Amino acid sequence: MIKSDKFWDKTAEKYSKKAVPDEEKYQNKLAETQAFLSEDMHVLEFGCGTGTTALHHAAAVRKIDAIDISQKMIEIARGKAAKAEINNVAFTLGTLKDFNAGACSFDAVLGLNVIHLVANRTELIAEVARILKPGGVFVSSTGCLGNSSFRFLKFIAPLFKLTGLIPDIFIVSEAQLADEIKNAGFSIERQWHHGPQGIDVFIIAKKL
């Protein structure tokens, strides 16, 4: 079975050249996120991929720490930052747990297109709550397959993972994810979905 970091290392170059599936929705997400950001903020993005979103937000905040489990993704992200001469984004290899941030140390945390790829989802959200300051912002965009026809993927995903065609994917519904975020001590400020069968769910939440 191929580990997820190896899958993303293998696909990093192709991923970095792939066009955004829905440019209009992506721009909406950037704009809504930046409405909650300010120039004095320290932001963390986990699962940053090749750094595109972190680099988009760099000018709006003081500093961004961006982490990912793929060494190849991080290398591409660092190259993009250097080319754009953006110096307030630091790209680091590892998971959110590996990063071991202090309690109440960030003003905002971003987890975009990544939560459905993590097995210990409730632990992950609890860690986000721990490292955010009171009133801090948690922005997520998640593939929520639980109420769609794609939910049956859970039966065939292990086979595809064995062949290296897909990474780990875990099934969650939009309602379930929203409840898990609220139960971790957040109030939801924005929530909308898009994409096939509305499976892509964008949420902005504030730590109470």
C-alpha positions in Angstrom: 0.0 0.0 0.0 1.4 3.4 -1.0 1.6 6.0 1.8 -0.1 9.3 1.2 3.1 11.3 1.2 4.5 9.1 -1.5 1.4 9.5 -3.6 1.6 13.3 -3.4 5.4 13.3 -4.1 4.6 11.2 -7.2 1.9 13.6 -8.4 3.4 16.9 -7.3 4.6 18.1 -10.7 1.4 17.3 -12.4 -0.7 18.8 -9.6 1.3 22.0 -9.7 0.4 22.5 -13.4 -3.3 21.6 -13.0 -5.8 24.4 -13.6 -8.2 25.3 -10.8 -11.4 23.4 -11.5 -13.7 26.4 -10.8 -11.8 29.7 -11.0 -14.8 31.8 -10.0 -15.5 29.8 -6.8 -11.8 29.8 -6.0 -11.7 33.6 -6.2 -14.8 33.7 -4.0 -13.0 31.6 -1.4 -10.0 33.9 -1.5 -12.1 37.0 -1.1 -14.2 35.6 1.7 -11.1 34.4 3.5 -9.4 37.8 3.2 -12.4 39.5 4.7 -11.4 37.8 7.9 -7.7 38.5 7.7 -5.6 41.5 8.6 -2.1 42.7 8.1 -1.0 41.9 11.7 -2.1 38.2 11.6 0.1 35.1 11.9 -1.6 32.4 9.8 -1.0 28.6 9.5 -2.0 26.5 6.5 -1.8 22.8 6.8 -2.0 20.6 3.7 -0.7 23.6 1.7 0.2 21.6 -1.4 2.3 23.7 -3.8 1.6 26.9 -2.0 -0.7 28.7 -4.3 -3.3 29.8 -1.7 -0.7 30.7 0.9 1.1 32.9 -1.6 -2.2 34.6 -2.6 -2.8 35.5 1.0 0.7 36.6 1.8 0.2 40.3 1.2 -2.8 40.4 3.4 -1.1 39.2 6.6 2.1 39.5 8.6 3.3 35.9 8.3 2.2 32.5 7.0 3.5 29.1 8.1 2.5 26.5 5.5 3.0 22.8 6.0 2.5 19.7 3.9 3.4 16.0 4.1 4.9 15.9 0.6 8.6 17.0 0.2 8.0 17.5 -3.5 5.1 19.8 -2.9 7.1 21.8 -0.4 10.0 22.1 -2.9 7.7 23.5 -5.6 6.0 25.9 -3.1 9.4 27.3 -2.1 10.4 27.7 -5.7 7.2 29.7 -6.4 7.7 31.9 -3.3 11.3 32.6 -4.4 10.3 33.4 -8.0 7.5 35.8 -6.7 9.9 37.3 -4.1 7.5 36.6 -1.3 9.4 36.4 2.0 6.7 36.2 4.7 5.6 32.6 3.9 7.6 29.7 5.4 7.1 26.2 3.9 7.8 23.3 6.2 7.5 19.5 5.7 5.2 17.6 8.1 1.7 17.2 9.6 -0.1 19.6 11.8 0.8 17.3 14.8 4.5 17.4 13.7 4.4 21.2 13.6 3.7 21.1 17.4 2.5 24.7 17.6 1.9 26.3 20.9 -1.6 26.9 22.4 -3.3 30.0 21.2 -0.4 30.9 18.9 -2.2 31.6 15.6 -4.8 34.2 14.4 -6.0 32.0 11.6 -5.7 28.4 10.4 -6.4 27.2 6.9 -7.1 23.6 5.9 -8.1 23.5 2.3 -8.9 20.4 0.3 -7.3 18.3 3.0 -9.7 17.3 5.9 -11.3 14.5 4.0 -7.8 13.0 3.5 -7.2 12.7 7.2 -8.3 9.6 9.2 -8.3 11.3 12.7 -10.6 14.2 11.6 -11.9 15.1 15.1 -8.4 15.1 16.6 -7.3 17.3 13.7 -10.1 19.9 14.3 -9.4 19.8 18.1 -5.7 20.6 17.4 -6.8 23.5 15.2 -8.9 24.8 18.1 -6.0 24.4 20.5 -3.5 26.5 18.5 -6.0 29.2 17.5 -6.3 32.3 19.7 -9.8 33.1 21.1 -11.7 34.7 18.2 -9.3 33.1 15.7 -10.5 32.0 12.3 -10.6 28.5 10.9 -11.1 28.3 7.1 -11.7 24.9 5.5 -12.7 23.6 2.1 -13.6 19.9 2.2 -14.8 17.1 -0.1 -18.0 15.9 1.7 -19.1 12.7 0.0 -21.4 11.4 2.7 -24.7 12.3 1.1 -23.7 11.9 -2.5 -23.5 9.0 -4.8 -19.7 9.2 -4.3 -20.1 7.8 -0.8 -19.8 4.3 -2.2 -16.1 5.2 -2.9 -15.3 3.9 0.6 -15.9 0.3 -0.7 -13.5 0.6 -3.6 -11.0 3.2 -2.3 -8.7 0.6 -0.6 -8.2 -1.2 -3.9 -7.4 2.0 -5.8 -5.0 3.0 -3.0 -3.2 -0.3 -3.3 -2.5 0.5 -6.9 -1.4 4.0 -6.1 -4.2 5.7 -8.1 -5.6 7.6 -5.2 -4.5 8.7 -1.7 -6.5 8.0 1.5 -10.0 9.3 1.3 -12.5 9.4 4.2 -16.2 9.8 3.9 -18.0 12.7 5.8 -21.2 14.6 5.1 -21.5 18.4 5.2 -23.8 18.2 8.3 -21.4 15.9 10.1 -18.4 18.1 9.4 -20.2 21.3 10.5 -21.2 19.6 13.7 -17.7 18.4 14.4 -16.4 22.0 13.9 -19.0 23.4 16.2 -18.4 20.7 18.8 -14.7 21.7 18.8 -15.6 25.2 20.1 -16.3 27.1 16.9 -19.2 29.2 15.6 -19.7 29.0 11.8 -19.7 32.3 10.0 -19.8 31.2 6.4 -20.9 27.8 4.9 -21.7 27.0 1.3 -21.1 24.2 -1.1 -20.5 23.8 -4.8 -19.2 21.3 -7.4 -20.8 18.0 -8.4 -23.7 17.2 -6.1 -22.5 20.0 -3.9 -19.7 17.9 -2.4 -17.2 20.7 -2.0 -18.0 22.5 1.2 -16.4 25.8 2.2 -16.6 26.9 5.9 -15.3 29.8 7.8 -15.6 29.4 11.6 -14.5 31.4 14.6 -13.1 30.0 17.8 -15.4 30.9 20.7 
